């Protein structure tokens, strides 16, 4: 498996995989494919990685910049991340996440924020903090991973592409 940055030829495969991966997800309103498209159109995909095997895209992860009220440094949002349904639970998503986080860290990012299942993302070092907020999201689902040691506190502002309905 090769993990690399997306190219123009990957766009349709990324959209198809993302839509299929979230089609029956209980916490999705099926906007993930549109979010990635809107981030791409706005030039706001800070990092967009695909996993491929034999020239076929199997998974994707997106990272975009976020701001956190009164917090300095470059912080990024992880997501959406998706893997073709037939290939899930094989480590592809985890490999994409680890590679993306490592690239952000090497680029000098302060850390990463995500909305997701705490039980899953804990394995990557993400933690929840009740002093970090976004809208009325239930406690525990907004998580962060600090590369700098700083603990972010305040309201998170994701790129407007996340408001795509």
C-alpha positions, 0 to 999 in steps of 0.5 A: 500500500502506498500513501501519497498526496491526492492528485487531480485524477483521484477526485472522483475516486475520493468522492465515491469512497467517501460517500460509500463509507458514510452511506449507512453511518449512524452519525452521518448526514452524508455531507462528507463528500461535499465537505471535501469538495468544498474544501478543495474548491476553496483551496483549504485542503492543507493536506489530502492523502490517499492510500492506493494499491495497484493504482487503485484508491482505497482510502482518503484523509483530509486535513484543513486549518482551524482556528481556536479562540485565543489559541496561537499556532497552526491547528488543523482539523482531521477529517473526513477520513474514509476507506472503501467499505470492503476494505475497512478494518484492515488498518488503511484508515489508521495508516492514513491518519498516522501518516497525516499527523506525522506530516503535520507535526514535521511541518511545525503544526501545533496540533490537530482537532477532530470530531469523532468517536473517542474510543477509536481516536484515543489510539492515535493520542487524541484526548477530549477536553471540556474546555474545548468546544464546538457548537453543542457537540456532546462532551467527548466527541471534540478531541485534540492532539497537541504536538507542542504540548499546549492544551487548546481551550476555547471555541473551535472554528472549522472552515465554512466548508464543514457547514455544507448541507 
